[in-house]
Amino acid sequence: MIGIVGGGIAGLSAAYRLQQNGYDVRVFEASDDIGGLAATYETSGDSIEKFYHHLSQSEETIIELAEELGLGDAVEWRHKSDAFYVDGDVYPMDTIWEIATFPHLSLYDKFRLGMLTMEVDVRGGLPSFDTYDDFTDFEYVPVTDFLLQHTTENVYETFWEPLLDAKFGSRKDDVSAAWLLGRIKFRGERDILRGEQLGYFEGSFARLLEALVEAVGRENIVTGARVSDVQYARGAVESLTVRRSDETETHDVETVVVATMPNVLESLTNYECEIDFQGTVCAVVSIPEQLTDTYWLNIVDDARFGVLIEHTNFVPTDRYGGEHLLYLASYVQDPTEPLWQMSDDEVRSYWFEGIRDLFPSFDPDAVNWISVARNPRTAPIYEQGYLDMVVPYDLSDEVADGVYYAGMASRAQYPERSLNGGIEAGYTCAEKIDENEVAARREATIPRET
């Protein structure tokens, strides 16, 4: 049997692919619910994710999985709306015409910004179309230095720095330019007249998770089951110790896939991952009326949260029984930061005041409901040298035969962590397990010379 530690998208995807290849699997999830960061809240209509999710057009693997599971028609593509909040005003920034009228960048600033986003290097006067082909060439270049060299100081201060502050906070100077270039490639193409399209599952991403659970089989998924130890014999995995309530169980396994955060991998195998992670505080707010015209509002002014995402400016309110839903979110680099130390009630009060700072007409008393979620490890900090710290899928050389890793510190979650990356990590582990098993069987049938 193959034991899979973690019932998020990566663990379920590994289980699904392994079953397709004929393996017996069992998924052990420590919490009472599957899904990890894709867990949801209930609304007056469809459920909504606790932490915001959407798809970019470059994320092909998750679309293929949806089609395999009979959910191809459930993926809806919509043009999103982006805007910048600067000096008390909201400026749409989706189409070339909107960007052209943005008053805080000069014509030359906009030219340099546009060339970078189209992956054209114009620093030498003549355009170069291959400078950014391999973004890993910039793995050891600080993103701040890169942007100042490849755009302008005003583009950096007005456009990029607020985004980096919201994303990485005090760690922004550690971030690699490779992450930024990879993210530009990851987000795919934009329509200059209508902006970027994003995908979303009708009924939320929970539909994909439920379909995966059904495909794997509920009888093969155990929740409330924390894997506390891995046992080895003769340099290979032998069994798992699982704690359920007050009981301890031992399960014989030939292989284990750790599909969780690297701190769990370290606790089970002593493999140390050097990648730092940041946490997130994220709230979903239900309000009776629309707050803005924008889906994704980037905030240049000082604000009490990193981003404001009005979800029902992307997915219609009638999907949620008429509720208008928005996300407020901030990344946290250190658990000693004041926001992380606040109670949920304190976060609510603090962020409601933050909304009123930006939009004075906002009435906290009119809020239908608010739910605050937090997680200490929602995304890696993509610092310089990140690729040298990625955890291998196959850990037979580092730990023992039969140990694999499909968590967020895997290569599939670079340059941007995503559900698509989780699926790719799970698939890759399944393929490596199958390749190693086939190779072992072949070796066992080769006659030995005497």
MITORKOL-209825 format. One record per residue (C-alpha): residue number from 1; residue in one letter; x, y, z. Coordinates in Angstrom, 1 decimal. Example, Ala and Ser with C-alpha at 12.3 -4.5 7.8 and 13.67 -1.06 7.14 Angstrom:
<rs>
   i aa      X      Y      Z
   1  A   12.3   -4.5    7.8
   2  S   13.7   -1.1    7.1
</rs>
This chain:
<rs>
   i aa      X      Y      Z
   1  M    0.0    0.0    0.0
   2  I    1.1    3.6   -0.6
   3  G    0.4    6.0    2.2
   4  I   -0.3    9.7    1.4
   5  V    0.2   12.3    4.1
   6  G   -2.2   15.2    3.4
   7  G   -5.6   15.4    1.9
   8  G   -5.2   18.6    0.0
   9  I   -5.2   18.9   -3.8
  10  A   -1.6   17.5   -4.1
  11  G   -2.3   14.4   -2.0
  12  L   -5.6   13.7   -3.7
  13  S   -4.1   14.1   -7.1
  14  A   -1.3   11.8   -6.3
  15  A   -3.8    9.2   -5.0
  16  Y   -5.9    9.6   -8.1
  17  R   -3.0    9.1  -10.5
  18  L   -1.6    6.2   -8.5
  19  Q   -4.9    4.4   -8.6
  20  Q   -5.1    4.9  -12.3
  21  N   -1.7    3.1  -12.5
  22  G   -3.1    0.2  -10.4
  23  Y   -1.7    1.0   -7.0
  24  D   -3.5    0.6   -3.6
  25  V   -3.5    4.0   -1.8
  26  R   -4.7    5.4    1.5
  27  V   -4.8    9.2    2.2
  28  F   -4.3   10.4    5.8
  29  E   -5.5   13.9    6.5
  30  A   -4.8   15.4   10.0
  31  S   -7.8   17.8   10.0
  32  D  -11.4   16.8    9.9
  33  D  -11.9   18.2    6.4
  34  I  -10.1   17.7    3.1
  35  G   -9.0   20.5    0.8
  36  G   -6.4   22.4    2.7
  37  L   -6.2   26.0    1.5
  38  A   -9.2   25.3   -0.9
  39  A  -11.7   24.8    2.0
  40  T  -14.9   26.9    1.8
  41  Y  -17.5   28.8    3.6
  42  E  -21.3   28.5    3.1
  43  T  -23.2   31.5    1.7
  44  S  -26.9   32.1    0.7
  45  G  -26.0   30.3   -2.5
  46  D  -22.8   28.7   -3.7
  47  S  -19.9   28.1   -1.3
  48  I  -16.9   30.4   -1.4
  49  E  -13.2   29.6   -0.7
  50  K  -11.8   30.8    2.6
  51  F   -8.7   31.9    0.7
  52  Y   -9.3   33.5   -2.7
  53  H   -8.7   31.3   -5.8
  54  H   -8.9   31.6   -9.6
  55  L   -7.2   30.1  -12.6
  56  S   -4.9   31.6  -15.2
  57  Q   -5.0   30.3  -18.7
  58  S   -1.6   28.8  -18.5
  59  E   -2.8   26.3  -15.9
  60  E   -3.6   23.5  -18.2
  61  T   -3.2   20.5  -15.9
  62  I   -6.1   21.5  -13.6
  63  I   -8.4   22.0  -16.6
  64  E   -7.4   18.6  -18.0
  65  L   -8.2   17.0  -14.6
  66  A  -11.6   18.8  -14.5
  67  E  -12.4   17.4  -17.9
  68  E  -11.4   13.9  -16.8
  69  L  -13.7   14.2  -13.8
  70  G  -16.6   15.4  -15.9
  71  L  -16.3   19.0  -14.8
  72  G  -15.0   20.6  -18.0
  73  D  -18.2   22.6  -18.5
  74  A  -18.0   23.9  -14.9
  75  V  -14.9   26.0  -15.6
  76  E  -16.0   29.5  -16.5
  77  W  -13.7   32.1  -18.1
  78  R  -14.4   35.7  -17.3
  79  H  -12.5   38.9  -17.9
  80  K  -11.4   40.3  -14.6
  81  S  -11.1   43.9  -13.6
  82  D   -7.9   45.4  -12.0
  83  A   -7.5   48.8  -10.5
  84  F   -5.0   50.9   -8.5
  85  Y   -6.1   53.0   -5.6
  86  V   -3.9   56.1   -5.5
  87  D   -4.4   59.3   -3.6
  88  G   -8.0   58.5   -2.8
  89  D   -8.9   57.6   -6.4
  90  V   -9.5   54.3   -8.2
  91  Y   -7.9   53.9  -11.6
  92  P   -8.9   50.9  -13.8
  93  M   -5.7   49.2  -15.2
  94  D   -7.0   46.4  -17.5
  95  T   -7.0   47.6  -21.1
  96  I   -4.3   49.5  -23.0
  97  W   -6.6   52.6  -23.0
  98  E   -7.0   52.6  -19.2
  99  I   -3.3   52.2  -18.7
 100  A   -2.6   55.0  -21.2
 101  T   -4.7   57.4  -19.2
 102  F   -3.2   56.5  -15.8
 103  P   -1.9   59.9  -14.6
 104  H    0.8   58.7  -12.2
 105  L    3.1   57.3  -15.0
 106  S    4.6   59.2  -17.8
 107  L    4.4   58.0  -21.4
 108  Y    7.9   56.7  -21.2
 109  D    7.2   54.9  -17.9
 110  K    4.2   53.2  -19.5
 111  F    6.4   52.2  -22.5
 112  R    9.0   50.6  -20.2
 113  L    6.4   48.9  -18.1
 114  G    4.6   47.6  -21.2
 115  M    7.8   46.2  -22.8
 116  L    8.7   44.3  -19.6
 117  T    5.2   42.7  -19.3
 118  M    5.5   41.7  -23.0
 119  E    9.0   40.3  -22.2
 120  V   10.9   42.6  -24.4
 121  D   14.2   44.1  -23.2
 122  V   14.7   47.6  -24.5
 123  R   17.6   48.7  -22.2
 124  G   20.1   48.8  -25.1
 125  G   18.0   50.9  -27.4
 126  L   17.3   48.0  -29.7
 127  P   14.6   45.5  -28.5
 128  S   15.8   42.1  -27.5
 129  F   13.2   39.4  -27.5
 130  D   15.1   36.6  -25.8
 131  T   16.6   38.2  -22.7
 132  Y   13.8   36.8  -20.5
 133  D   13.3   33.5  -22.2
 134  D   14.8   31.6  -19.3
 135  F   13.7   33.4  -16.2
 136  T   16.0   31.2  -14.0
 137  D   18.9   33.2  -15.4
 138  F   17.8   35.9  -12.9
 139  E   17.6   33.6   -9.9
 140  Y   20.2   35.5   -8.0
 141  V   19.2   39.0   -9.1
 142  P   17.2   41.0   -6.4
 143  V   13.8   41.9   -7.8
 144  T   14.2   45.5   -6.7
 145  D   17.5   46.0   -8.6
 146  F   16.0   44.2  -11.6
 147  L   13.0   46.5  -11.8
 148  L   15.0   49.7  -11.4
 149  Q   17.3   48.6  -14.2
 150  H   14.6   47.1  -16.6
 151  T   11.9   49.8  -16.1
 152  T   12.2   53.2  -14.4
 153  E   12.4   54.5  -10.9
 154  N    8.8   55.9  -11.1
 155  V    7.5   52.6  -12.5
 156  Y    9.1   50.9   -9.6
 157  E    7.8   53.3   -6.9
 158  T    4.3   53.7   -8.3
 159  F    3.5   50.4   -9.8
 160  W    5.8   47.6   -8.6
 161  E    6.8   48.6   -5.1
 162  P    3.2   48.6   -3.7
 163  L    2.6   45.2   -5.2
 164  L    5.8   43.8   -3.6
 165  D    5.0   45.4   -0.3
 166  A    1.6   43.7   -0.3
 167  K    3.0   40.4   -1.4
 168  F    6.3   40.1    0.6
 169  G    6.3   43.0    3.1
 170  S    9.6   43.2    5.0
 171  R   11.0   40.4    2.9
 172  K   10.7   42.1   -0.5
 173  D   14.4   42.9   -0.8
 174  D   15.1   39.2   -0.6
 175  V   12.9   38.2   -3.5
 176  S   14.4   37.0   -6.8
 177  A   13.8   38.7  -10.2
 178  A   13.2   35.1  -11.5
 179  W   10.0   35.0   -9.5
 180  L    8.7   38.1  -11.1
 181  L    9.6   37.0  -14.7
 182  G    8.2   33.6  -14.0
 183  R    5.0   35.1  -12.7
 184  I    4.6   37.2  -15.9
 185  K    4.9   34.0  -17.9
 186  F    2.5   32.2  -15.6
 187  R   -0.3   34.7  -15.9
 188  G   -0.5   34.2  -19.7
 189  E   -1.6   36.6  -22.4
 190  R   -3.8   39.7  -22.0
 191  D   -6.3   41.0  -24.5
 192  I   -5.3   44.6  -25.0
 193  L   -9.0   45.6  -25.4
 194  R  -10.5   43.6  -22.6
 195  G   -7.7   42.7  -20.2
 196  E   -7.0   39.3  -18.7
 197  Q   -9.3   36.3  -18.5
 198  L   -9.4   34.2  -15.3
 199  G  -11.1   30.9  -14.7
 200  Y  -13.4   29.9  -11.8
 201  F  -15.4   26.7  -11.1
 202  E  -19.2   27.3  -11.1
 203  G  -20.1   26.4   -7.5
 204  S  -16.5   27.0   -6.2
 205  F  -13.3   24.9   -6.3
 206  A  -15.0   22.6   -3.8
 207  R  -16.7   20.9   -6.8
 208  L  -13.3   19.8   -8.1
 209  L  -12.3   18.5   -4.6
 210  E  -15.5   16.6   -4.2
 211  A  -15.1   15.0   -7.7
 212  L  -11.5   14.0   -6.7
 213  V  -12.7   12.5   -3.4
 214  E  -15.3   10.5   -5.3
 215  A  -12.7    9.3   -7.9
 216  V  -10.3    8.3   -5.2
 217  G  -13.0    6.7   -3.1
 218  R  -14.1    8.0    0.3
 219  E  -13.2    4.6    1.8
 220  N   -9.5    5.4    0.9
 221  I   -9.4    8.8    2.7
 222  V   -9.1    9.0    6.4
 223  T   -9.7   12.4    8.1
 224  G   -8.8   13.3   11.7
 225  A   -5.7   11.1   11.1
 226  R   -2.4   12.7   11.9
 227  V    0.7   10.7   10.7
 228  S    3.1   11.1   13.5
 229  D    6.0    8.8   12.4
 230  V    7.5    6.9    9.5
 231  Q    9.3    3.6   10.2
 232  Y   12.0    2.1    8.0
 233  A   13.7   -1.2    7.6
 234  R   16.8   -1.9    5.5
 235  G   16.9    1.6    4.1
 236  A   13.3    1.6    2.9
 237  V    9.9    2.7    4.2
 238  E    8.1    0.0    6.2
 239  S    5.1    1.6    8.0
 240  L    3.3    4.7    9.2
 241  T    2.2    5.6   12.7
 242  V   -1.2    7.4   12.6
 243  R   -2.9    9.1   15.6
 244  R   -6.7    9.2   15.5
 245  S   -8.4   10.8   18.6
 246  D   -6.8    9.0   21.5
 247  E   -5.8    5.9   19.5
 248  T   -2.6    5.1   17.6
 249  E   -2.5    2.9   14.5
 250  T    0.3    1.3   12.5
 251  H   -0.2    0.9    8.7
 252  D    2.2   -1.2    6.6
 253  V    3.2    0.8    3.5
 254  E    5.9    0.3    0.8
 255  T    5.9    4.0   -0.1
 256  V    4.9    7.3    1.5
 257  V    4.1   10.6   -0.3
 258  V    4.3   13.6    1.9
 259  A    1.9   16.1    0.4
 260  T    2.0   18.8    3.0
 261  M    4.2   21.7    4.1
 262  P    7.9   20.9    4.5
 263  N    7.7   21.3    8.3
 264  V    5.7   18.1    8.4
 265  L    8.2   16.4    6.1
 266  E   11.0   17.4    8.5
 267  S    9.1   16.1   11.5
 268  L    8.5   12.7    9.8
 269  T   11.9   12.3    8.0
 270  N   14.4   14.8    9.5
 271  Y   14.8   16.3    6.0
 272  E   15.4   20.0    6.5
 273  C   13.9   22.4    4.0
 274  E   15.5   25.9    3.9
 275  I   12.6   27.7    2.2
 276  D   10.9   30.3    4.3
 277  F    7.1   30.6    4.2
 278  Q    4.8   33.5    4.9
 279  G    1.4   33.4    6.5
 280  T   -1.9   35.0    5.5
 281  V   -4.8   36.6    7.3
 282  C   -7.8   36.5    5.0
 283  A  -11.4   37.6    5.6
 284  V  -14.5   37.1    3.5
 285  V  -17.0   39.9    4.0
 286  S  -20.7   39.8    3.0
 287  I  -22.2   43.2    2.3
 288  P  -25.7   44.2    1.0
 289  E  -24.4   46.5   -1.8
 290  Q  -21.5   46.7   -4.2
 291  L  -18.5   48.5   -2.7
 292  T  -16.4   49.1   -5.9
 293  D  -16.5   48.3   -9.7
 294  T  -13.3   46.3   -9.5
 295  Y  -12.4   42.7   -8.8
 296  W   -8.8   43.1   -7.8
 297  L   -7.9   46.4   -6.1
 298  N   -4.2   47.1   -5.6
 299  I   -3.6   49.8   -3.0
 300  V   -0.8   52.2   -3.4
 301  D   -1.8   54.4   -0.5
 302  D   -1.2   53.3    3.1
 303  A   -3.8   50.8    4.0
 304  R   -4.6   48.3    6.9
 305  F   -4.7   45.3    4.5
 306  G   -2.7   44.3    1.5
 307  V   -5.4   43.8   -1.1
 308  L   -9.2   44.2   -1.5
 309  I  -10.8   41.6   -3.9
 310  E  -14.5   42.1   -4.6
 311  H  -15.3   38.6   -5.6
 312  T  -18.8   39.4   -6.8
 313  N  -17.4   41.8   -9.4
 314  F  -16.0   38.6  -11.0
 315  V  -18.6   36.0  -10.2
 316  P  -22.2   37.3  -10.3
 317  T  -24.0   38.0   -7.0
 318  D  -26.9   35.7   -8.0
 319  R  -24.7   32.7   -7.4
 320  Y  -24.6   33.7   -3.8
 321  G  -28.2   34.5   -3.2
 322  G  -27.7   38.2   -3.8
 323  E  -24.8   38.6   -1.3
 324  H  -22.0   40.9   -2.3
 325  L  -18.7   39.2   -1.3
 326  L  -15.3   40.6   -0.9
 327  Y  -11.9   39.4    0.4
 328  L   -9.5   41.4    2.6
 329  A   -6.1   39.9    2.9
 330  S   -2.6   40.6    4.2
 331  Y    0.5   38.4    4.1
 332  V    2.4   38.0    7.4
 333  Q    6.2   37.5    7.3
 334  D    6.6   37.0   11.1
 335  P    4.2   35.7   13.7
 336  T    5.2   38.5   16.0
 337  E    3.6   41.0   13.6
 338  P    0.6   42.9   15.2
 339  L   -1.9   41.7   12.7
 340  W   -1.1   38.0   13.4
 341  Q   -1.4   38.6   17.1
 342  M   -4.9   40.1   16.8
 343  S   -8.0   38.1   17.7
 344  D  -10.5   37.6   14.9
 345  D  -12.7   40.3   16.5
 346  E   -9.8   42.7   16.5
 347  V   -9.0   42.0   12.9
 348  R  -12.6   42.7   12.0
 349  S  -12.6   46.1   13.7
 350  Y   -9.2   47.0   12.3
 351  W  -10.1   46.1    8.8
 352  F  -13.5   47.7    8.8
 353  E  -11.8   50.9    9.8
 354  G   -9.4   50.3    7.0
 355  I  -12.3   50.0    4.5
 356  R  -13.7   53.3    5.8
 357  D  -10.4   55.0    5.3
 358  L  -10.5   54.1    1.6
 359  F  -14.3   54.3    1.1
 360  P  -15.9   56.7    3.7
 361  S  -19.4   55.6    2.7
 362  F  -18.8   52.0    3.9
 363  D  -21.0   51.2    6.9
 364  P  -19.7   48.4    9.2
 365  D  -23.1   48.0   10.7
 366  A  -24.6   47.0    7.4
 367  V  -22.2   44.0    7.0
 368  N  -24.1   40.7    6.8
 369  W  -21.3   38.6    8.1
 370  I  -17.5   38.3    8.1
 371  S  -15.3   35.2    8.6
 372  V  -11.6   35.4    9.3
 373  A   -9.2   32.7    8.3
 374  R   -5.5   32.5    8.9
 375  N   -2.8   30.1    8.0
 376  P    0.9   30.4    9.0
 377  R    2.2   28.9    5.7
 378  T    0.2   29.9    2.7
 379  A    3.0   30.8    0.3
 380  P    6.8   30.5    0.0
 381  I    9.0   33.6    0.0
 382  Y   10.6   33.3   -3.4
 383  E   14.0   34.6   -2.4
 384  Q   17.3   34.6   -4.4
 385  G   18.6   31.0   -4.7
 386  Y   15.1   29.5   -4.2
 387  L   15.6   26.8   -6.8
 388  D   18.5   25.4   -4.9
 389  M   16.3   24.9   -1.9
 390  V   13.4   23.1   -3.6
 391  V   12.6   19.7   -2.1
 392  P   13.1   16.8   -4.6
 393  Y   10.1   14.7   -5.5
 394  D   12.0   11.5   -4.9
 395  L   13.8   11.5   -1.6
 396  S   15.3    8.0   -1.8
 397  D   18.9    9.4   -1.7
 398  E   18.2   12.0    1.0
 399  V   16.0   10.0    3.3
 400  A   15.1    6.4    2.3
 401  D   13.7    4.4   -0.5
 402  G   10.0    4.9   -0.9
 403  V    9.9    8.5    0.4
 404  Y    8.4   11.2   -2.0
 405  Y    7.4   14.8   -1.6
 406  A    4.5   16.7   -3.3
 407  G    4.0   19.7   -1.0
 408  M    4.3   23.4   -1.6
 409  A    8.1   23.4   -1.5
 410  S    8.2   21.2   -4.7
 411  R    9.4   22.5   -8.1
 412  A    5.8   22.5   -9.4
 413  Q    5.0   25.4   -7.1
 414  Y    7.5   27.7   -8.7
 415  P    7.3   30.5   -9.8
 416  E    3.8   30.8   -8.3
 417  R    2.1   28.5   -5.9
 418  S   -1.3   27.3   -7.2
 419  L   -3.8   24.5   -7.1
 420  N   -2.5   23.6  -10.6
 421  G    1.0   23.3   -9.2
 422  G   -0.3   21.0   -6.4
 423  I   -1.9   18.7   -9.0
 424  E    1.3   18.7  -11.0
 425  A    3.4   17.8   -7.9
 426  G    1.0   15.0   -7.1
 427  Y    1.1   13.6  -10.6
 428  T    4.9   13.9  -10.8
 429  C    5.3   11.8   -7.6
 430  A    2.9    9.2   -8.9
 431  E    4.9    9.0  -12.2
 432  K    8.2    8.7  -10.4
 433  I    6.8    6.0   -8.1
 434  D    5.6    4.0  -11.1
 435  E    8.9    4.5  -13.0
 436  N   10.9    3.3  -10.0
 437  E    8.6    0.3   -9.5
 438  V    8.9   -0.7  -13.1
 439  A   12.6   -0.4  -12.9
 440  A   12.8   -2.5   -9.7
 441  R   10.7   -5.2  -11.3
 442  R   12.9   -5.2  -14.4
 443  E   16.0   -5.5  -12.3
 444  A   14.5   -8.3  -10.4
 445  T   14.0  -10.3  -13.6
 446  I   17.5   -9.9  -14.9
 447  P   19.6  -13.1  -14.3
 448  R   22.6  -12.4  -12.1
 449  E   26.0  -13.6  -13.3
 450  T   27.6  -16.3  -11.2
</rs>
